[in-house]
Amino acid sequence: MTRSLSRRSFLGLTGATGLAAALSACGGGTKLGAGGAAQSPAATFSGGEYTGPKVTLDYWNGFTGGDGPHMRAMVDAFNKAFGGRIEVRNVTRQWADLYPAMPTAIAAGKGPDVAVIHNDWISTFAARRVLVPLDDVVGALGLTESDFIPAVWKAGEYDGRRYSVPLDVHCLGDYWNTGHLGRIGLKEAPADGAAYAEALKGLKDAGIEHPFWMPNKWPAHLMFMSLVWQFGGQLYSEDGLRALWGSDAGEQALAWMVEQIDKGFSPAKVAIDSQYAAFKNGQVSLTWDGIWQINDLKTNAPNLKWELSPVPDIGGTPAVWSASHNFVLTAQAGRDGDKMQAAKFFVDYMSKQSTEWAKAGMIPARNSVRQEPEVAALPQIALARNLDVFHFIPALPGVGDVQTKALELAVAKAVLKQASPADALKEGVATADKLLADNKRKYAQ
């Protein structure tokens, strides 16, 4: 399993349909927190030690790549310190498997008590009451929006309640081969569209046959969304009923991606993951990928000389696709007051380990943690100098289904030359609008 492959799964690329089926299997859309076994009331969390009886918590996450050892070390440290009262069982699954499995497992009492999920799944699970609110934990931790990137903070809110504690931010970055760019006299990666085009032409003239490979799948849709925002567009309407990525900004974004193939900077029909493998092997000069690749490159490409820069501003407005890992508590823990308190204590503890988690290649969600000298020196922190560049998929219930069945397919069709950017987007938006209307009914309060 390559690190790229594990991350390719994290948005639930194959799991959105399964999630819908799982929710349906839980009773035709019945909210998991409604009816059923009575829930024991848990006292409001105010921090401090856990004083209840010994409990065992199941903790689900999708950290199957190079970030996994760091999370396991954090859990092991917790169990060593508090195992006499709270034992945490770390259950790691591929993200694409974790999301569809959670609702049915929780309904059967065999799921997680606490979990880490991505920001764009919070509203979906909150709408079905798979999660329980965490307002008291946030209050006890003294967390406020002022210490977070606003979009990360707001993604944890649904229907007036808070359902998550943000752990990190992760985004695309521009990885570049220092030796290749040195051939054309560059000591830094090009930062805008004109400079990028000039550099790619120079690299090709210098003997790099294909300096920038354009994927049609992972992470093509993340590149596309970044470019949509850069060209001044948005992904979805505020009411969640219309896809907006088929706009002029969307066409410009997708046309730029296709143009890289037309100009010969990229080969056609790049197989999934091959662009990253080619970069690791020294074939590719520049590639856009997630910051989670940092530790993989350090470990598995020790002889490669590379640097990491922000994704270039191609469209005129600096912007990059971003996401966030978030701690959540589930309806399963909500049935047991002691488990609820223990789970809140665990989240409290883990939230305070942001410095350790930054070593996994992530950007701590808390502004104050990023300012710590030990963290500020890490390569990914430079990408957070301008917080305004971080853009997140809107927190719409069921948005993952729309992404996989519409947006990603449209991007792939255009990059594979199966349709023009305009035609691919038109077809994709029509599908997306139908799915958004269905989701509005499915997740109605």
C-alpha positions in Angstrom: 0.0 0.0 0.0 1.5 3.3 -1.1 1.0 6.3 1.1 -0.6 8.0 -2.0 -3.1 5.1 -2.3 -4.2 5.3 1.3 -4.8 9.1 1.0 -6.6 8.6 -2.3 -9.2 6.7 -0.2 -9.6 9.3 2.5 -12.5 11.3 1.0 -14.4 8.0 0.7 -14.0 8.0 -3.1 -15.7 4.6 -3.3 -17.6 4.9 -0.1 -20.2 7.5 -0.7 -22.7 5.1 -2.3 -22.0 2.6 0.5 -22.7 5.3 3.0 -26.1 6.1 1.5 -26.9 2.4 1.5 -25.8 2.0 5.1 -27.9 4.9 6.3 -30.9 3.4 4.4 -30.2 0.0 6.1 -30.5 1.7 9.4 -34.2 2.2 8.8 -35.0 4.1 5.6 -33.3 7.2 6.7 -34.3 7.0 10.4 -32.0 9.1 12.5 -29.7 6.8 14.6 -30.2 8.9 17.7 -34.0 8.8 17.5 -35.8 6.2 19.6 -34.1 2.9 20.4 -32.2 2.3 23.6 -32.4 5.0 26.2 -29.2 7.0 26.5 -27.7 7.6 29.9 -27.2 11.3 30.6 -23.6 12.3 30.8 -22.6 15.1 33.0 -21.3 18.2 31.3 -17.6 17.9 30.7 -15.5 20.5 32.6 -12.1 19.0 32.0 -9.9 17.5 34.7 -9.5 13.8 35.5 -11.9 11.0 34.6 -13.3 9.6 37.8 -15.8 6.9 36.6 -15.4 3.1 36.5 -12.9 1.5 34.1 -14.2 1.6 30.5 -13.0 0.5 27.1 -13.3 2.8 24.2 -13.2 1.8 20.5 -11.5 4.5 18.5 -11.8 4.4 14.7 -9.6 6.3 12.3 -8.2 6.0 8.8 -4.6 6.7 9.4 -3.2 3.8 7.4 -0.3 5.7 5.9 2.9 7.3 7.2 0.8 9.3 9.7 -0.4 6.0 11.3 2.7 5.4 13.6 2.3 8.9 15.0 -1.3 8.4 15.9 -0.6 5.0 17.4 2.2 6.5 19.5 -0.3 9.1 20.8 -2.8 6.4 21.7 -0.1 4.2 23.3 1.0 7.2 25.4 -2.6 7.7 26.5 -3.1 4.1 27.4 0.2 4.0 29.4 -0.9 7.0 31.4 -4.6 6.2 31.9 -5.0 2.5 31.0 -6.1 1.7 34.5 -9.3 3.6 34.0 -9.7 4.1 30.3 -8.4 1.6 27.7 -8.6 2.9 24.1 -8.6 0.3 21.3 -7.2 1.8 18.1 -9.1 0.5 15.1 -7.5 1.6 11.8 -9.4 1.2 8.5 -9.2 2.7 5.0 -11.2 5.9 4.9 -13.3 4.6 2.1 -14.3 1.6 4.3 -14.7 3.5 7.5 -17.4 6.0 6.4 -20.0 3.5 5.1 -19.3 1.1 8.0 -19.8 3.6 10.8 -23.6 4.0 10.8 -24.6 0.4 10.7 -21.8 -0.6 13.2 -22.9 2.1 15.6 -26.6 1.1 15.4 -25.6 -2.4 16.3 -23.4 -1.3 19.2 -20.2 -2.6 17.4 -18.8 0.7 16.1 -16.6 3.4 17.4 -17.2 5.4 20.6 -14.9 8.1 19.3 -13.5 8.6 15.8 -11.6 10.9 13.5 -13.5 12.0 10.4 -13.0 14.6 7.7 -14.7 17.9 7.9 -16.9 17.3 4.8 -18.5 14.3 6.5 -19.5 16.0 9.8 -22.8 17.4 8.6 -23.8 14.2 7.0 -23.3 12.2 10.1 -24.7 14.9 12.4 -27.8 15.0 10.3 -28.4 11.3 10.9 -27.5 11.6 14.6 -24.5 9.3 14.2 -22.7 11.9 16.3 -23.4 13.6 19.6 -22.6 17.3 20.3 -19.3 18.4 21.8 -20.2 21.9 22.9 -19.1 21.2 26.5 -15.7 19.7 25.5 -15.0 22.8 23.4 -16.0 25.0 26.3 -13.7 23.1 28.7 -10.8 23.3 26.3 -11.4 27.0 25.9 -11.4 26.6 22.1 -12.8 29.6 20.1 -13.0 30.4 16.4 -10.3 33.0 16.9 -7.6 30.3 17.3 -8.6 28.4 14.2 -8.9 28.9 10.5 -12.6 30.0 10.3 -13.6 27.5 7.7 -12.3 24.6 9.8 -14.1 25.8 12.8 -17.4 26.4 11.1 -17.3 22.9 9.4 -17.8 21.4 12.9 -21.2 23.1 13.4 -24.5 21.7 12.3 -28.0 22.9 13.2 -26.6 25.3 15.9 -24.5 22.7 17.7 -20.8 21.7 17.6 -20.0 18.2 16.7 -16.2 18.1 16.3 -12.8 19.2 17.7 -10.5 20.1 14.8 -7.1 18.3 14.9 -5.4 19.6 11.8 -5.5 21.0 8.3 -4.1 19.3 5.3 -3.9 20.6 1.7 -2.2 20.2 -1.6 1.3 21.5 -2.1 3.7 21.9 -5.0 6.5 19.4 -4.7 9.5 20.2 -6.9 12.8 18.5 -7.8 15.6 21.0 -6.9 18.0 19.5 -9.4 15.6 19.8 -12.3 14.7 23.4 -11.5 18.4 24.1 -11.0 19.0 23.2 -14.7 16.9 26.2 -15.7 18.3 28.5 -13.1 15.5 28.4 -10.6 16.0 28.2 -6.9 12.3 28.4 -6.0 9.2 26.9 -7.6 7.3 29.3 -10.0 4.5 30.9 -8.1 2.0 32.0 -10.8 0.6 30.9 -14.1 2.9 32.7 -16.4 6.0 31.7 -14.5 4.8 28.1 -14.3 4.3 27.9 -18.0 7.7 29.4 -18.7 9.4 26.9 -16.3 7.6 23.9 -17.8 8.7 24.9 -21.2 12.3 25.5 -20.0 12.3 22.1 -18.3 11.1 20.4 -21.5 13.8 22.2 -23.5 16.3 21.1 -20.9 15.6 17.4 -21.6 12.8 16.6 -19.1 10.3 15.0 -21.5 7.2 15.4 -19.3 8.0 17.7 -16.4 4.4 17.9 -15.0 2.2 14.8 -15.2 -1.6 15.5 -15.2 -3.7 12.8 -13.5 -7.3 12.1 -14.5 -8.1 10.6 -11.1 -6.5 11.2 -7.7 -5.7 14.0 -7.0 -7.1 15.5 -10.2 -10.4 16.6 -8.5 -8.4 18.3 -5.7 -6.4 20.2 -8.3 -9.6 21.1 -10.2 -11.3 22.5 -7.1 -8.2 24.5 -6.2 -8.2 26.0 -9.7 -12.0 26.8 -9.6 -11.4 28.9 -6.5 -8.3 30.5 -8.0 -10.3 31.6 -11.1 -12.9 33.2 -8.8 -15.5 30.4 -8.8 -17.4 28.5 -6.1 -18.3 24.8 -5.8 -22.0 24.9 -4.6 -24.7 27.5 -3.9 -25.3 28.5 -0.3 -28.6 26.7 -0.1 -26.9 23.5 -1.3 -29.2 23.0 -4.3 -26.9 23.9 -7.2 -23.5 22.9 -8.3 -21.5 26.0 -9.4 -18.3 24.3 -10.6 -19.6 24.3 -14.2 -19.2 28.1 -14.4 -16.7 30.0 -16.5 -14.2 29.5 -13.6 -14.7 25.8 -13.8 -14.2 25.8 -17.6 -11.0 27.8 -17.2 -9.8 25.4 -14.5 -10.4 22.3 -16.4 -9.1 23.8 -19.7 -5.8 24.6 -17.9 -5.5 21.0 -16.7 -6.1 19.6 -20.3 -3.7 22.2 -21.7 -0.8 20.6 -19.8 -1.3 17.5 -21.9 -1.8 19.4 -25.1 1.4 21.3 -24.6 3.3 18.1 -24.0 4.2 18.8 -20.4 2.3 15.7 -19.4 1.8 12.4 -21.1 -1.8 11.4 -21.9 -3.8 9.0 -19.8 -1.6 9.0 -16.7 -2.4 5.9 -14.6 -3.5 6.5 -11.1 -0.7 7.2 -8.6 1.9 7.1 -11.4 2.5 10.8 -11.3 3.7 10.6 -7.7 5.7 7.5 -8.3 7.4 9.3 -11.2 8.3 12.2 -9.0 9.8 9.9 -6.3 11.8 8.2 -9.1 13.2 11.6 -10.3 11.3 11.6 -13.6 8.9 14.4 -12.9 10.0 18.0 -12.0 6.9 19.3 -10.3 3.8 17.6 -8.9 0.8 18.7 -6.8 0.0 16.4 -4.0 -1.0 16.4 -0.3 1.3 17.4 2.5 0.9 13.8 3.8 3.5 12.8 1.3 6.3 14.6 3.3 7.2 11.7 5.5 6.8 9.2 2.7 9.4 11.1 0.6 11.8 11.4 3.6 11.5 7.7 4.3 11.2 6.1 0.9 13.1 8.5 -1.4 16.1 9.4 0.7 18.2 10.4 -2.3 15.7 12.6 -3.9 16.4 16.3 -3.5 13.1 18.1 -3.3 11.3 21.1 -1.7 7.7 21.9 -1.0 6.0 25.2 -2.0 2.4 26.5 -2.0 0.3 25.5 -5.1 1.0 28.2 -7.7 -1.6 30.9 -8.3 -2.7 30.0 -11.8 -6.0 31.8 -11.9 -5.3 35.1 -10.2 -6.5 34.4 -6.6 -4.4 32.3 -4.3 -6.4 29.3 -3.2 -5.9 25.6 -2.5 -8.1 22.6 -1.7 -7.9 21.8 2.0 -9.5 19.4 4.5 -9.3 18.7 8.2 -9.3 15.7 10.5 -11.7 16.1 13.4 -12.4 14.2 16.6 -16.1 13.2 17.0 -18.1 11.3 19.6 -20.7 8.8 18.4 -24.2 7.8 19.3 -22.8 4.5 20.6 -20.9 6.2 23.3 -24.0 8.4 24.0 -25.8 5.3 25.3 -23.4 5.1 28.3 -22.8 8.0 30.5 -19.4 6.7 31.7 -18.2 6.1 28.2 -19.3 9.5 27.2 -17.2 11.1 29.9 -14.2 8.9 29.2 -14.4 9.6 25.5 -14.6 13.4 26.2 -11.5 13.0 28.4 -9.7 11.2 25.6 -10.6 13.9 23.1 -9.4 16.5 25.5 -6.1 14.7 25.9 -5.5 14.1 22.2 -6.4 17.7 21.3 -3.5 18.8 23.4 -1.1 16.6 21.4 -1.2 18.9 18.3 2.6 19.4 18.5 3.2 15.6 18.3 0.7 15.3 15.5 2.4 18.0 13.4 5.3 15.5 13.1 3.0 13.3 11.0 3.2 16.0 8.3 0.0 17.8 9.2 -0.7 21.5 9.8 -2.1 21.9 13.3 -5.6 23.4 13.2 -4.8 25.7 16.1 -3.1 29.0 15.2 -1.3 29.1 18.6 0.3 25.6 18.1 1.6 26.6 14.7 3.5 29.4 16.3 5.5 27.1 18.6 9.2 27.0 17.5 9.2 23.2 17.3 6.2 23.2 14.9 7.1 26.4 13.0 10.2 24.8 11.6 8.4 21.9 9.9 8.2 22.2 6.0 4.4 22.1 5.8 3.9 25.1 8.1 5.2 27.5 5.4 2.0 26.7 3.5 0.0 28.2 6.3 1.5 31.7 6.2 -1.6 33.0 4.3 -4.6 31.4 5.9 -6.9 32.9 3.3 -5.7 30.4 0.7 -7.3 27.4 2.5 -10.6 26.5 0.9 -12.8 23.6 2.0 -15.7 21.7 0.5 -18.9 23.1 1.9 -20.4 21.3 4.9 -23.5 19.9 3.0 -25.0 16.6 4.1 -24.3 14.0 1.4 -21.8 16.2 -0.5 -19.4 13.2 -0.7 -21.9 11.4 -3.0 -22.1 14.5 -5.3 -18.3 14.7 -5.5 -17.8 11.1 -6.5 -20.7 10.7 -8.9 -20.5 14.1 -10.6 -17.5 16.3 -10.1 -14.8 13.6 -10.2 -16.3 12.0 -13.3 -16.5 15.3 -15.1 -12.8 16.0 -14.4 -11.8 12.5 -15.5 -13.8 12.7 -18.8 -12.1 16.0 -19.8 -8.6 15.0 -18.9 -9.0 11.7 -20.7 -10.3 13.6 -23.8 -13.6 11.8 -23.7 -15.4 15.2 -23.7 -14.5 18.8 -23.9 -14.2 20.7 -20.6 -17.4 22.5 -21.3 -19.4 19.4 -22.2 -18.0 17.3 -19.3 -18.9 20.0 -16.8 -22.4 20.5 -18.3 -23.1 16.8 -17.9 -21.6 16.6 -14.4 -23.5 19.6 -13.1 -26.8 18.1 -14.3 -26.1 15.0 -12.3 -24.9 17.0 -9.3 -28.0 19.1 -9.2 -30.2 16.0 -9.1 -28.1 14.5 -6.3 -28.2 17.8 -4.4 -32.0 17.9 -4.6 -32.2 14.2 -3.4 -29.9 15.0 -0.5 -32.0 18.0 0.5 -35.0 15.6 0.9 -32.9 12.8 2.4 -31.3 14.8 5.1 -34.2 17.1 5.9 -34.5 18.0 9.6 
